Amino acid sequence: MPIMFNSIWGTGMLAWVQYADRNDKLVLELRSEFKEPDFPGFLNFIQPLSKLNNMAASWVVALKSSRGVYLLTCPKTKELYVGSAYGESGFWGRWQNYIDTGHGGNVGLQSREPSDYQVSILEVAGSSATTNDILAMEGRWQSKLQSRDMGLNRNWAG
């Protein structure tokens, strides 16, 4: 099988040492200090559970300080679960519960093999929203996405 080489680095990509005086190399970026990637925003946030504990610290702060409705998607079966985060640690705390238990206490998830669910945010609650307000938001999303009939939600209609 032929070896393919990166067009920028050529055969030098296989060497531990690079000699700048012998070969010009394309410099893509120089930084004087580390910069975390910008948070994509709540509506653009999509990550597998397995990557949450390696996220940028500023992302964790944003997720801890926000509450609302989220979506879990099973990569194996493509089934959906709509849930809500209304505790002190917001989305972050709720998702840590899934990481710790594999099911977050949800009946529909307990009855199946654990999965590396993809998490995303459907709606962020305002700062004055009560737990009941967030549960009502969750119920609306469960109805819209039919996650009780065709998904993994096993709770009552909110």
Backbone as JSON Lines, residues from 0, in Angstrom:
{"i":0,"aa":"M","n":[0.85,-1.17,0.0],"ca":[0.0,0.0,0.0],"c":[0.9,1.24,0.0]}
{"i":1,"aa":"P","n":[0.7,2.15,-0.95],"ca":[1.54,3.34,-0.99],"c":[1.25,4.27,0.19]}
{"i":2,"aa":"I","n":[2.27,4.99,0.63],"ca":[2.12,5.94,1.72],"c":[1.72,7.28,1.13]}
{"i":3,"aa":"M","n":[0.65,7.88,1.68],"ca":[0.2,9.18,1.22],"c":[0.83,10.25,2.11]}
{"i":4,"aa":"F","n":[1.28,11.33,1.53],"ca":[1.91,12.4,2.29],"c":[1.07,13.67,2.24]}
{"i":5,"aa":"N","n":[1.12,14.39,3.32],"ca":[0.45,15.68,3.4],"c":[1.12,16.62,2.4]}
{"i":6,"aa":"S","n":[0.31,17.32,1.59],"ca":[0.87,18.16,0.54],"c":[1.66,19.35,1.08]}
{"i":7,"aa":"I","n":[1.36,19.82,2.28],"ca":[2.08,20.96,2.85],"c":[3.42,20.53,3.42]}
{"i":8,"aa":"W","n":[3.43,19.43,4.15],"ca":[4.64,19.0,4.84],"c":[5.45,17.99,4.04]}
{"i":9,"aa":"G","n":[4.89,17.38,3.03],"ca":[5.63,16.39,2.24],"c":[6.08,15.23,3.1]}
{"i":10,"aa":"T","n":[7.22,14.66,2.78],"ca":[7.72,13.51,3.55],"c":[8.18,13.92,4.95]}
{"i":11,"aa":"G","n":[8.37,15.23,5.17],"ca":[8.8,15.72,6.48],"c":[7.79,15.51,7.57]}
{"i":12,"aa":"M","n":[6.54,15.23,7.21],"ca":[5.53,15.02,8.25],"c":[5.8,13.76,9.06]}
{"i":13,"aa":"L","n":[6.67,12.88,8.54],"ca":[6.99,11.65,9.24],"c":[8.18,11.81,10.18]}
{"i":14,"aa":"A","n":[8.88,12.91,10.1],"ca":[10.08,13.12,10.9],"c":[9.76,13.82,12.2]}
{"i":15,"aa":"W","n":[10.47,13.45,13.25],"ca":[10.3,14.07,14.55],"c":[10.88,15.49,14.55]}
{"i":16,"aa":"V","n":[11.98,15.67,13.86],"ca":[12.65,16.96,13.82],"c":[12.43,17.6,12.45]}
{"i":17,"aa":"Q","n":[12.12,18.87,12.46],"ca":[11.97,19.62,11.21],"c":[13.08,20.67,11.17]}
{"i":18,"aa":"Y","n":[13.74,20.78,10.02],"ca":[14.81,21.76,9.85],"c":[14.29,22.92,9.01]}
{"i":19,"aa":"A","n":[14.03,24.05,9.67],"ca":[13.47,25.2,8.97],"c":[14.41,25.77,7.93]}
{"i":20,"aa":"D","n":[15.71,25.62,8.15],"ca":[16.66,26.18,7.19],"c":[16.75,25.35,5.91]}
{"i":21,"aa":"R","n":[16.2,24.16,5.89],"ca":[16.26,23.29,4.72],"c":[14.97,23.27,3.91]}
{"i":22,"aa":"N","n":[13.84,23.51,4.58],"ca":[12.54,23.45,3.92],"c":[11.62,24.53,4.44]}
{"i":23,"aa":"D","n":[11.02,25.28,3.54],"ca":[10.02,26.25,3.95],"c":[8.74,25.51,4.31]}
{"i":24,"aa":"K","n":[8.17,25.88,5.43],"ca":[6.92,25.27,5.88],"c":[5.88,26.37,6.06]}
{"i":25,"aa":"L","n":[4.66,26.07,5.72],"ca":[3.56,27.0,5.86],"c":[3.2,27.13,7.34]}
{"i":26,"aa":"V","n":[3.19,28.36,7.85],"ca":[2.79,28.62,9.23],"c":[1.32,29.02,9.2]}
{"i":27,"aa":"L","n":[0.49,28.26,9.88],"ca":[-0.94,28.52,9.88],"c":[-1.36,29.51,10.95]}
{"i":28,"aa":"E","n":[-0.69,29.49,12.11],"ca":[-1.08,30.39,13.18],"c":[-0.01,30.41,14.26]}
{"i":29,"aa":"L","n":[0.22,31.59,14.83],"ca":[1.09,31.76,15.99],"c":[0.26,32.44,17.07]}
{"i":30,"aa":"R","n":[0.37,31.95,18.28],"ca":[-0.36,32.55,19.4],"c":[0.59,32.81,20.55]}
{"i":31,"aa":"S","n":[0.39,33.92,21.21],"ca":[1.22,34.22,22.38],"c":[0.61,33.62,23.65]}
{"i":32,"aa":"E","n":[-0.68,33.3,23.58],"ca":[-1.34,32.69,24.73],"c":[-2.46,31.78,24.25]}
{"i":33,"aa":"F","n":[-2.83,30.85,25.12],"ca":[-3.89,29.9,24.8],"c":[-5.24,30.62,24.75]}
{"i":34,"aa":"K","n":[-6.06,30.28,23.77],"ca":[-7.4,30.84,23.67],"c":[-8.4,29.7,23.49]}
{"i":35,"aa":"E","n":[-9.38,29.64,24.38],"ca":[-10.42,28.63,24.26],"c":[-11.29,28.94,23.05]}
{"i":36,"aa":"P","n":[-11.86,27.91,22.43],"ca":[-12.8,28.18,21.35],"c":[-14.03,28.91,21.89]}
{"i":37,"aa":"D","n":[-14.61,29.77,21.09],"ca":[-15.81,30.5,21.5],"c":[-16.98,29.54,21.68]}
{"i":38,"aa":"F","n":[-17.8,29.81,22.68],"ca":[-19.01,29.03,22.9],"c":[-19.91,29.25,21.68]}
{"i":39,"aa":"P","n":[-20.46,28.17,21.11],"ca":[-21.24,28.31,19.88],"c":[-22.62,28.93,20.06]}
{"i":40,"aa":"G","n":[-23.03,29.13,21.3],"ca":[-24.39,29.61,21.58],"c":[-25.26,28.41,21.92]}
{"i":41,"aa":"F","n":[-26.31,28.65,22.68],"ca":[-27.14,27.56,23.16],"c":[-27.84,26.8,22.04]}
{"i":42,"aa":"L","n":[-28.37,27.52,21.07],"ca":[-29.1,26.84,20.0],"c":[-28.19,26.11,19.03]}
{"i":43,"aa":"N","n":[-26.91,26.44,19.0],"ca":[-25.96,25.75,18.14],"c":[-25.15,24.69,18.89]}
{"i":44,"aa":"F","n":[-25.39,24.55,20.18],"ca":[-24.62,23.59,20.99],"c":[-25.08,22.16,20.7]}
{"i":45,"aa":"I","n":[-24.16,21.32,20.25],"ca":[-24.43,19.9,20.0],"c":[-23.15,19.15,20.34]}
{"i":46,"aa":"Q","n":[-23.22,18.22,21.3],"ca":[-22.04,17.44,21.71],"c":[-22.47,16.06,22.18]}
{"i":47,"aa":"P","n":[-21.63,15.05,21.97],"ca":[-21.9,13.76,22.61],"c":[-21.57,13.86,24.11]}
{"i":48,"aa":"L","n":[-22.28,13.09,24.91],"ca":[-22.02,13.1,26.35],"c":[-20.56,12.82,26.68]}
{"i":49,"aa":"S","n":[-19.92,11.95,25.89],"ca":[-18.54,11.56,26.17],"c":[-17.55,12.71,26.05]}
{"i":50,"aa":"K","n":[-17.92,13.8,25.4],"ca":[-16.99,14.92,25.24],"c":[-17.23,16.06,26.23]}
{"i":51,"aa":"L","n":[-18.27,15.96,27.03],"ca":[-18.61,17.06,27.92],"c":[-17.52,17.37,28.94]}
{"i":52,"aa":"N","n":[-16.9,16.36,29.51],"ca":[-15.91,16.6,30.56],"c":[-14.59,17.13,30.03]}
{"i":53,"aa":"N","n":[-14.46,17.25,28.71],"ca":[-13.25,17.81,28.11],"c":[-13.5,19.15,27.45]}
{"i":54,"aa":"M","n":[-14.63,19.76,27.75],"ca":[-14.99,21.03,27.13],"c":[-14.25,22.2,27.78]}
{"i":55,"aa":"A","n":[-14.2,23.29,27.05],"ca":[-13.6,24.52,27.54],"c":[-14.32,24.99,28.81]}
{"i":56,"aa":"A","n":[-13.56,25.52,29.74],"ca":[-14.12,25.96,31.03],"c":[-15.2,27.02,30.84]}
{"i":57,"aa":"S","n":[-15.05,27.91,29.88],"ca":[-16.07,28.95,29.67],"c":[-17.38,28.35,29.19]}
{"i":58,"aa":"W","n":[-17.32,27.23,28.46],"ca":[-18.53,26.56,28.02],"c":[-19.26,25.97,29.23]}
{"i":59,"aa":"V","n":[-18.49,25.38,30.14],"ca":[-19.08,24.78,31.34],"c":[-19.8,25.86,32.16]}
{"i":60,"aa":"V","n":[-19.18,27.01,32.3],"ca":[-19.8,28.12,33.04],"c":[-21.13,28.5,32.4]}
{"i":61,"aa":"A","n":[-21.15,28.61,31.08],"ca":[-22.39,28.98,30.38],"c":[-23.47,27.92,30.6]}
{"i":62,"aa":"L","n":[-23.11,26.65,30.54],"ca":[-24.09,25.57,30.69],"c":[-24.57,25.43,32.13]}
{"i":63,"aa":"K","n":[-23.7,25.73,33.1],"ca":[-24.09,25.67,34.51],"c":[-25.07,26.79,34.87]}
{"i":64,"aa":"S","n":[-24.95,27.91,34.2],"ca":[-25.76,29.07,34.57],"c":[-27.08,29.15,33.81]}
{"i":65,"aa":"S","n":[-27.37,28.15,32.99],"ca":[-28.59,28.19,32.18],"c":[-29.45,26.96,32.4]}
{"i":66,"aa":"R","n":[-30.76,27.19,32.35],"ca":[-31.73,26.12,32.52],"c":[-32.66,26.1,31.33]}
{"i":67,"aa":"G","n":[-33.34,24.99,31.13],"ca":[-34.29,24.91,30.03],"c":[-34.54,23.49,29.58]}
{"i":68,"aa":"V","n":[-34.81,23.33,28.29],"ca":[-35.18,22.04,27.71],"c":[-34.08,21.57,26.76]}
{"i":69,"aa":"Y","n":[-33.74,20.31,26.87],"ca":[-32.67,19.73,26.05],"c":[-33.17,18.48,25.33]}
{"i":70,"aa":"L","n":[-32.39,18.04,24.37],"ca":[-32.7,16.85,23.58],"c":[-31.54,15.88,23.65]}
{"i":71,"aa":"L","n":[-31.83,14.63,23.95],"ca":[-30.86,13.55,23.84],"c":[-31.23,12.73,22.6]}
{"i":72,"aa":"T","n":[-30.25,12.4,21.79],"ca":[-30.48,11.57,20.62],"c":[-29.58,10.35,20.72]}
{"i":73,"aa":"C","n":[-30.15,9.17,20.55],"ca":[-29.38,7.93,20.6],"c":[-28.73,7.7,19.23]}
{"i":74,"aa":"P","n":[-27.4,7.61,19.16],"ca":[-26.74,7.41,17.87],"c":[-27.0,6.02,17.29]}
{"i":75,"aa":"K","n":[-27.37,5.06,18.14],"ca":[-27.62,3.69,17.67],"c":[-29.01,3.53,17.07]}
{"i":76,"aa":"T","n":[-30.02,3.98,17.81],"ca":[-31.41,3.73,17.4],"c":[-32.09,4.96,16.79]}
{"i":77,"aa":"K","n":[-31.45,6.13,16.92],"ca":[-32.0,7.4,16.42],"c":[-33.23,7.85,17.2]}
{"i":78,"aa":"E","n":[-33.47,7.28,18.37],"ca":[-34.6,7.67,19.2],"c":[-34.27,8.95,19.97]}
{"i":79,"aa":"L","n":[-35.31,9.68,20.33],"ca":[-35.17,10.97,21.0],"c":[-35.65,10.89,22.44]}
{"i":80,"aa":"Y","n":[-35.05,11.71,23.27],"ca":[-35.52,11.91,24.64],"c":[-35.49,13.42,24.89]}
{"i":81,"aa":"V","n":[-36.6,13.98,25.3],"ca":[-36.69,15.4,25.64],"c":[-36.7,15.51,27.15]}
{"i":82,"aa":"G","n":[-35.8,16.32,27.68],"ca":[-35.72,16.49,29.13],"c":[-35.58,17.95,29.5]}
{"i":83,"aa":"S","n":[-35.61,18.2,30.8],"ca":[-35.47,19.57,31.27],"c":[-34.42,19.66,32.36]}
{"i":84,"aa":"A","n":[-33.76,20.79,32.38],"ca":[-32.74,21.08,33.4],"c":[-33.22,22.29,34.18]}
{"i":85,"aa":"Y","n":[-33.52,22.09,35.46],"ca":[-34.02,23.19,36.28],"c":[-33.31,23.27,37.62]}
{"i":86,"aa":"G","n":[-32.29,22.45,37.83],"ca":[-31.55,22.46,39.08],"c":[-30.51,23.56,39.14]}
{"i":87,"aa":"E","n":[-29.8,23.63,40.26],"ca":[-28.8,24.67,40.49],"c":[-27.69,24.71,39.45]}
{"i":88,"aa":"S","n":[-27.27,23.57,38.95],"ca":[-26.16,23.52,37.99],"c":[-26.64,23.46,36.55]}
{"i":89,"aa":"G","n":[-27.89,23.8,36.3],"ca":[-28.41,23.93,34.96],"c":[-28.22,22.72,34.06]}
{"i":90,"aa":"F","n":[-28.0,23.0,32.78],"ca":[-27.82,21.92,31.8],"c":[-26.63,21.05,32.19]}
{"i":91,"aa":"W","n":[-25.56,21.69,32.61],"ca":[-24.33,20.96,32.94],"c":[-24.59,19.92,34.03]}
{"i":92,"aa":"G","n":[-25.23,20.32,35.1],"ca":[-25.49,19.4,36.2],"c":[-26.38,18.25,35.78]}
{"i":93,"aa":"R","n":[-27.39,18.55,34.99],"ca":[-28.31,17.49,34.53],"c":[-27.58,16.49,33.67]}
{"i":94,"aa":"W","n":[-26.75,16.97,32.75],"ca":[-26.03,16.06,31.85],"c":[-24.96,15.26,32.59]}
{"i":95,"aa":"Q","n":[-24.39,15.82,33.66],"ca":[-23.43,15.06,34.46],"c":[-24.11,13.85,35.09]}
{"i":96,"aa":"N","n":[-25.39,14.0,35.41],"ca":[-26.14,12.88,35.96],"c":[-26.24,11.74,34.95]}
{"i":97,"aa":"Y","n":[-26.4,12.05,33.67],"ca":[-26.41,11.01,32.63],"c":[-25.04,10.35,32.52]}
{"i":98,"aa":"I","n":[-23.99,11.14,32.61],"ca":[-22.64,10.6,32.52],"c":[-22.4,9.65,33.7]}
{"i":99,"aa":"D","n":[-22.82,10.05,34.89],"ca":[-22.59,9.24,36.09],"c":[-23.4,7.95,36.11]}
{"i":100,"aa":"T","n":[-24.67,8.0,35.65],"ca":[-25.56,6.84,35.79],"c":[-25.83,6.1,34.48]}
{"i":101,"aa":"G","n":[-25.66,6.77,33.35],"ca":[-26.0,6.18,32.07],"c":[-27.44,6.37,31.67]}
{"i":102,"aa":"H","n":[-28.28,6.84,32.63],"ca":[-29.71,6.99,32.33],"c":[-30.35,8.21,32.98]}
{"i":103,"aa":"G","n":[-29.68,8.85,33.89],"ca":[-30.22,10.05,34.53],"c":[-31.48,9.83,35.33]}
{"i":104,"aa":"G","n":[-31.8,8.57,35.66],"ca":[-33.02,8.27,36.41],"c":[-34.25,8.14,35.53]}
{"i":105,"aa":"N","n":[-34.11,8.23,34.23],"ca":[-35.24,8.14,33.31],"c":[-35.61,6.7,33.0]}
{"i":106,"aa":"V","n":[-36.87,6.36,33.17],"ca":[-37.37,4.99,32.97],"c":[-37.08,4.5,31.55]}
{"i":107,"aa":"G","n":[-37.34,5.34,30.55],"ca":[-37.12,4.94,29.16],"c":[-35.67,4.65,28.84]}
{"i":108,"aa":"L","n":[-34.75,5.28,29.55],"ca":[-33.32,5.06,29.31],"c":[-32.77,3.93,30.18]}
{"i":109,"aa":"Q","n":[-33.41,3.68,31.32],"ca":[-32.97,2.61,32.21],"c":[-33.2,1.23,31.59]}
{"i":110,"aa":"S","n":[-34.2,1.13,30.71],"ca":[-34.59,-0.17,30.15],"c":[-33.76,-0.55,28.92]}
{"i":111,"aa":"R","n":[-32.68,0.13,28.68],"ca":[-31.89,-0.13,27.47],"c":[-30.4,-0.05,27.77]}
{"i":112,"aa":"E","n":[-29.61,-0.49,26.81],"ca":[-28.15,-0.42,26.95],"c":[-27.72,1.05,26.99]}
{"i":113,"aa":"P","n":[-26.72,1.39,27.79],"ca":[-26.23,2.78,27.79],"c":[-25.72,3.17,26.41]}
{"i":114,"aa":"S","n":[-25.77,4.45,26.12],"ca":[-25.36,4.95,24.82],"c":[-24.65,6.29,25.01]}
{"i":115,"aa":"D","n":[-23.85,6.67,24.03],"ca":[-23.2,7.98,24.06],"c":[-24.15,8.97,23.38]}
{"i":116,"aa":"Y","n":[-25.18,9.35,24.13],"ca":[-26.21,10.23,23.59],"c":[-25.62,11.56,23.14]}
{"i":117,"aa":"Q","n":[-26.16,12.1,22.07],"ca":[-25.82,13.45,21.66],"c":[-26.76,14.39,22.41]}
{"i":118,"aa":"V","n":[-26.22,15.46,22.99],"ca":[-27.04,16.43,23.7],"c":[-27.09,17.74,22.92]}
{"i":119,"aa":"S","n":[-28.25,18.36,22.95],"ca":[-28.42,19.67,22.35],"c":[-29.49,20.41,23.15]}
{"i":120,"aa":"I","n":[-29.56,21.7,22.95],"ca":[-30.48,22.54,23.71],"c":[-31.61,23.0,22.79]}
{"i":121,"aa":"L","n":[-32.84,22.73,23.22],"ca":[-34.01,23.13,22.44],"c":[-34.49,24.53,22.81]}
{"i":122,"aa":"E","n":[-34.47,24.84,24.11],"ca":[-34.98,26.13,24.56],"c":[-34.34,26.5,25.89]}
{"i":123,"aa":"V","n":[-33.94,27.74,26.01],"ca":[-33.36,28.24,27.25],"c":[-34.43,29.03,27.99]}
{"i":124,"aa":"A","n":[-34.57,28.74,29.28],"ca":[-35.57,29.42,30.11],"c":[-35.03,30.78,30.55]}
{"i":125,"aa":"G","n":[-35.92,31.73,30.69],"ca":[-35.55,33.03,31.21],"c":[-35.18,32.93,32.69]}
{"i":126,"aa":"S","n":[-34.5,33.94,33.19],"ca":[-34.02,33.91,34.58],"c":[-35.16,33.87,35.59]}
{"i":127,"aa":"S","n":[-36.34,34.35,35.22],"ca":[-37.47,34.35,36.16],"c":[-38.34,33.09,36.05]}
{"i":128,"aa":"A","n":[-38.0,32.18,35.16],"ca":[-38.81,30.97,34.96],"c":[-38.75,30.08,36.2]}
{"i":129,"aa":"T","n":[-39.9,29.57,36.59],"ca":[-39.99,28.65,37.71],"c":[-39.78,27.22,37.21]}
{"i":130,"aa":"T","n":[-39.65,26.31,38.15],"ca":[-39.54,24.89,37.78],"c":[-40.78,24.47,36.99]}
{"i":131,"aa":"N","n":[-41.95,24.89,37.41],"ca":[-43.19,24.54,36.7],"c":[-43.19,25.11,35.28]}
{"i":132,"aa":"D","n":[-42.65,26.32,35.1],"ca":[-42.55,26.9,33.76],"c":[-41.68,26.03,32.86]}
{"i":133,"aa":"I","n":[-40.56,25.57,33.4],"ca":[-39.63,24.75,32.62],"c":[-40.24,23.39,32.32]}
{"i":134,"aa":"L","n":[-40.96,22.82,33.28],"ca":[-41.63,21.54,33.03],"c":[-42.7,21.68,31.95]}
{"i":135,"aa":"A","n":[-43.38,22.82,31.91],"ca":[-44.38,23.06,30.86],"c":[-43.7,23.18,29.5]}
{"i":136,"aa":"M","n":[-42.54,23.85,29.46],"ca":[-41.76,23.94,28.21],"c":[-41.37,22.54,27.74]}
{"i":137,"aa":"E","n":[-40.91,21.72,28.69],"ca":[-40.52,20.34,28.36],"c":[-41.69,19.58,27.76]}
{"i":138,"aa":"G","n":[-42.88,19.69,28.38],"ca":[-44.06,19.0,27.88],"c":[-44.43,19.43,26.46]}
{"i":139,"aa":"R","n":[-44.3,20.73,26.18],"ca":[-44.58,21.22,24.82],"c":[-43.63,20.59,23.81]}
{"i":140,"aa":"W","n":[-42.34,20.53,24.14],"ca":[-41.37,19.94,23.22],"c":[-41.6,18.44,23.05]}
{"i":141,"aa":"Q","n":[-41.99,17.76,24.13],"ca":[-42.3,16.33,24.02],"c":[-43.49,16.12,23.08]}
{"i":142,"aa":"S","n":[-44.47,17.0,23.14],"ca":[-45.62,16.91,22.23],"c":[-45.21,17.22,20.79]}
{"i":143,"aa":"K","n":[-44.44,18.27,20.61],"ca":[-44.01,18.66,19.26],"c":[-43.18,17.56,18.59]}
{"i":144,"aa":"L","n":[-42.29,16.95,19.35],"ca":[-41.39,15.93,18.8],"c":[-41.93,14.52,18.97]}
{"i":145,"aa":"Q","n":[-43.08,14.39,19.59],"ca":[-43.74,13.1,19.83],"c":[-42.82,12.09,20.51]}
{"i":146,"aa":"S","n":[-42.04,12.58,21.44],"ca":[-41.06,11.71,22.1],"c":[-41.68,10.77,23.12]}
{"i":147,"aa":"R","n":[-42.93,10.98,23.51],"ca":[-43.61,10.02,24.38],"c":[-44.15,8.86,23.56]}
{"i":148,"aa":"D","n":[-44.64,9.14,22.36],"ca":[-45.22,8.1,21.51],"c":[-44.16,7.36,20.69]}
{"i":149,"aa":"M","n":[-43.18,8.09,20.18],"ca":[-42.21,7.49,19.27],"c":[-40.77,7.6,19.76]}
{"i":150,"aa":"G","n":[-40.6,8.05,20.98],"ca":[-39.25,8.25,21.49],"c":[-39.03,7.54,22.82]}
{"i":151,"aa":"L","n":[-38.2,8.1,23.64],"ca":[-37.78,7.47,24.89],"c":[-38.42,8.07,26.14]}
{"i":152,"aa":"N","n":[-39.3,9.07,25.99],"ca":[-39.97,9.63,27.15],"c":[-41.1,8.71,27.6]}
{"i":153,"aa":"R","n":[-41.15,8.46,28.91],"ca":[-42.18,7.61,29.49],"c":[-42.98,8.33,30.55]}
{"i":154,"aa":"N","n":[-42.89,9.67,30.57],"ca":[-43.59,10.44,31.61],"c":[-44.94,10.92,31.11]}
{"i":155,"aa":"W","n":[-45.69,11.48,32.0],"ca":[-47.03,12.02,31.72],"c":[-46.93,13.22,30.81]}
{"i":156,"aa":"A","n":[-48.01,13.55,30.21],"ca":[-48.07,14.76,29.36],"c":[-48.11,15.98,30.26]}
{"i":157,"aa":"G","n":[-47.11,16.89,30.1],"ca":[-46.98,18.07,30.95],"c":[-47.88,19.13,30.52]}
